[in-house]
Amino acid sequence: MVYGAGMSTDAFLERFGSQGARQPDPVAAAQQAMRNPLPKRFYEAASVLERDGLFHVALDGKTARTPARKPLAIASRPVAEALAAEWHGQVERIDPAAMPLTRLVNSALDGVADQHEAVRAEIVRYAGSDALCYRAGEPDNLVERQREIWDPIVAGTEAALGARFALAEGVMFAEQPADALAAVARRVAEIPAPLALAGAHNVMTLTGSTILTLALADGRLDADAAWAAAHLDEDYQIAIWGQDEEAAERRAVRRREFDVAALLLRQG
C-alpha cells in the first residue's frame, strides 16, 4: 500500500532519532518534540513493501530505518500499514509527536529486542502493586463501581493464570502471593518480543496494571474497555469536579500512546 523533499532519512534520524530509541513518558516526549524545530517532509510517498517475509516501511521506495539504523521492517502487515499511514500523514513538516507508533516500534526494534528479559521483569514487578488490587474504602458508589468493573477483570485474569491476587483497601502495600507472581511471569514470557512486548510494557505503564495488560493481550478486554477500567477513579473525580483543558490534552496524548501500544500488543 502506498501513501501519498529536502532532508535525507539519515539526517532526519540524526536529528530526531533519539526520541524513538527508548520508551519515554508520552507527555514529556510530545512536549520535547514540540520544542525541536521540525524538519520538512523529505519524501513523496510512504508505502509497505514485502521482502524476505517481512513488511518494510518504505519512503520513496527505500526502506526507512530506526534511530539505530535497523530496517523499519516487521512481521505484521497491519502494523506496517499503520506505520506507513503515520509517515503519510505528515504534511509539510515531520512531527515526531504525531507519530506515536513509529516511536514505539523504534523503541521495540532498537531497545526491547536486546533487553526483553528486563522488560518482562518490569511487567512482572508491576503485578506486585497492580492498580486494580488497591480499592477505595469510600464513598460507597466508587467502591461499588470498582467492584462492578474491576472484579470481573481480576477474576478473569486469575482464572487464566490459575492463581489468586491479594486485594487491599487504601494505599497500604499488600504483598502479592509468590505463586501469583510466578504465574504472571510464565504468561509474560509468552508475549512475543520485541513488538508485542513493547506494546505490553507501554500498556502497563499507561494503565498502572499488569492485570489489565494481560486481559487485553488475551482478548478478554478490548482497548476501550481496558482504558475505561484504568481510568475509573479519574473519571469518577471528573464527574464530580470536571476536567480542565490542560488535563484533557494530557489525557488525549496518553490515549493515543495507549492505542498504538494496544495495537502492537495484539498485532505485533
C-alpha positions in Angstrom: 0.0 0.0 0.0 1.4 3.4 -1.0 0.5 6.6 0.8 0.9 9.7 -0.9 12.0 16.9 -0.1 15.0 18.2 1.2 16.3 16.2 4.1 17.7 12.6 3.9 16.4 9.8 6.1 19.8 9.6 7.8 19.8 13.4 8.5 16.3 13.1 10.0 17.3 10.3 12.3 20.5 12.0 13.3 18.4 15.0 14.4 15.3 13.3 15.8 16.0 9.6 16.1 16.9 9.6 19.8 13.3 10.1 20.6 12.5 6.6 19.4 15.4 4.8 21.0 13.7 4.3 24.3 10.2 4.4 25.8 9.8 7.9 27.4 6.8 9.3 29.2 4.4 10.1 26.3 3.5 13.6 27.5 7.2 14.5 28.0 8.0 13.1 24.6 5.3 15.2 23.0 6.5 18.3 24.8 10.1 17.7 23.8 9.2 17.1 20.2 7.3 20.4 20.1 10.4 22.3 21.3 12.5 21.0 18.4 12.5 22.7 15.1 10.6 20.3 12.8 12.2 19.2 9.6 10.5 19.5 6.2 9.0 16.3 4.8 11.8 14.8 2.6 9.8 12.1 0.8 6.9 12.0 -1.6 5.3 8.6 -0.8 5.2 6.2 2.1 4.5 2.5 1.3 4.7 -1.0 2.6 7.0 -3.5 0.7 7.1 -7.2 1.4 10.6 -8.6 1.3 12.1 -11.8 2.8 9.0 -12.5 4.9 8.9 -9.0 6.5 6.9 -5.9 5.8 9.2 -2.9 5.2 8.1 0.7 5.6 9.5 2.5 2.5 9.9 6.2 1.8 10.0 6.8 -1.9 10.8 3.1 -2.3 13.7 3.0 0.1 13.3 1.1 3.4 13.1 3.5 6.3 15.4 2.9 9.3 15.2 3.2 13.0 17.5 5.5 15.0 19.9 2.6 15.4 19.9 2.3 11.6 18.0 -1.0 11.6 15.5 -1.5 8.8 12.0 -0.5 9.8 10.7 -3.9 8.9 8.3 -6.1 10.9 6.4 -9.3 10.5 2.9 -7.8 10.9 1.3 -6.2 7.8 -1.4 -4.3 9.8 1.3 -2.7 12.0 3.5 -1.9 8.9 0.5 -0.3 7.2 -0.3 1.8 10.3 3.3 2.9 10.4 3.2 3.9 6.7 0.0 5.8 7.4 1.8 7.8 10.1 4.5 8.8 7.7 2.0 9.6 5.0 0.1 11.8 7.5 3.0 14.2 7.9 2.3 17.3 5.7 4.9 20.0 5.2 6.9 19.1 8.2 7.6 15.9 10.2 6.3 15.9 13.7 7.6 13.0 15.9 4.9 13.9 18.5 2.3 12.9 15.9 4.0 9.6 15.3 3.5 7.5 18.4 3.5 4.2 16.7 6.8 5.0 14.9 8.4 6.0 18.2 7.2 2.8 19.9 8.3 0.5 17.1 11.7 2.2 17.0 11.9 1.5 20.7 10.9 -2.1 20.2 13.5 -2.8 17.5 16.3 -0.8 19.0 15.8 -1.4 22.7 13.4 -4.1 23.7 14.9 -6.6 21.2 18.1 -6.6 23.2 16.6 -6.2 26.7 13.5 -8.2 26.6 14.2 -10.1 29.8 14.5 -6.8 31.7 11.3 -5.6 30.1 9.5 -8.8 31.1 10.8 -8.5 34.6 9.4 -4.9 34.9 5.9 -6.1 33.8 6.0 -8.8 36.5 7.2 -6.3 39.0 4.2 -4.1 38.3 1.9 -7.0 39.1 3.3 -6.8 42.7 1.5 -3.5 43.2 -1.2 -3.6 40.5 -3.6 -0.7 40.4 -6.6 -3.0 40.3 -5.7 -4.6 43.6 -6.0 -1.4 45.5 -9.6 -0.4 46.3 -11.3 2.6 47.8 -12.9 2.4 51.2 -15.3 5.2 50.4 -17.5 6.7 49.0 -19.9 3.8 48.6 -20.7 4.5 44.9 -17.0 4.4 44.0 -16.5 1.2 46.0 -19.3 -0.4 44.1 -18.1 0.9 40.8 -14.7 -0.6 41.3 -16.3 -3.9 42.3 -18.5 -3.9 39.2 -15.8 -3.1 36.7 -12.6 -4.4 38.3 -13.7 -7.6 40.0 -14.6 -9.5 36.7 -11.3 -8.4 35.1 -9.3 -9.6 38.1 -11.3 -12.8 38.2 -10.7 -13.5 34.5 -7.0 -13.0 34.8 -6.9 -15.2 37.9 -8.7 -17.9 36.0 -6.4 -17.6 33.1 -3.3 -17.8 35.3 -4.6 -20.3 37.8 -3.6 -18.0 40.7 -5.2 -15.5 43.1 -4.3 -11.9 43.7 -4.5 -10.2 47.1 -6.7 -7.1 47.3 -6.2 -4.2 49.7 -8.2 -1.2 50.8 -6.5 2.2 50.6 -2.8 2.7 49.8 -1.2 0.3 52.3 1.0 -2.1 50.4 -0.3 -5.6 50.0 2.3 -8.2 49.1 1.1 -10.5 46.3 1.4 -14.3 46.7 4.5 -15.7 45.2 2.6 -18.2 43.1 0.6 -15.4 41.6 3.7 -13.5 40.5 5.2 -16.8 39.2 2.1 -17.4 37.1 2.3 -13.8 35.8 5.9 -14.4 34.9 5.0 -17.5 32.9 2.4 -15.7 31.0 4.6 -12.7 30.3 7.3 -15.0 29.0 4.9 -16.0 26.2 4.4 -12.5 24.9 6.4 -12.2 21.6 9.4 -9.9 21.6 10.1 -7.2 20.6 6.9 -5.7 19.2 4.1 -7.2 21.3 6.3 -7.0 24.4 7.0 -3.3 23.8 3.3 -2.8 23.4 2.6 -4.7 26.7 5.1 -2.6 28.5 3.6 0.7 27.4 0.0 -0.5 28.1 1.2 -1.5 31.6 2.9 1.9 32.3 -0.1 3.9 30.9 -2.7 1.9 32.9 -0.6 1.0 36.0 -1.9 -2.5 35.7 -0.3 -5.8 34.6 -3.7 -7.4 35.1 -5.3 -5.1 32.5 -2.4 -5.7 30.2 -2.8 -9.5 30.3 -6.6 -9.1 29.9 -6.0 -7.1 26.8 -3.4 -9.5 25.5 -5.7 -12.4 25.9 -8.7 -10.7 24.3 -10.8 -10.6 27.4 -10.9 -6.8 27.0 -10.7 -4.5 24.0 -8.8 -1.3 24.1 -11.7 0.9 25.0 -12.7 -1.3 28.0 -9.1 -1.5 29.2 -8.7 2.2 29.0 -12.0 2.9 30.8 -11.1 0.4 33.6 -7.7 2.0 34.1 -9.3 5.5 34.4 -12.3 4.5 36.5 -11.1 6.5 39.5 -10.1 9.5 37.4 -13.4 9.5 35.6 -15.2 9.4 39.0 -13.4 12.6 40.0 -14.1 14.2 36.7 -17.8 13.5 37.1 -17.7 15.4 40.4 -15.2 18.2 39.8 -14.9 18.5 36.0 -11.7 18.4 34.0 -9.6 21.4 32.9 -8.4 21.8 29.3 -4.7 21.1 30.1 -5.6 17.8 31.9 -7.8 16.8 29.0 -5.0 17.4 26.5 -2.6 15.3 28.5 -5.1 12.5 28.7 -5.6 12.7 24.9 -1.9 12.3 24.4 -1.8 9.3 26.7 -4.8 7.8 24.9 -3.0 8.0 21.5 0.0 6.3 23.1 -2.2 3.7 24.6 -3.9 2.9 21.3 -0.7 2.3 19.4 0.6 0.2 22.3 -2.6 -1.9 22.3 -2.1 -2.4 18.5 1.4 -3.7 19.0 0.3 -5.9 21.9 -2.4 -7.6 19.8 -0.9 -7.4 16.3 2.9 -7.4 16.9 
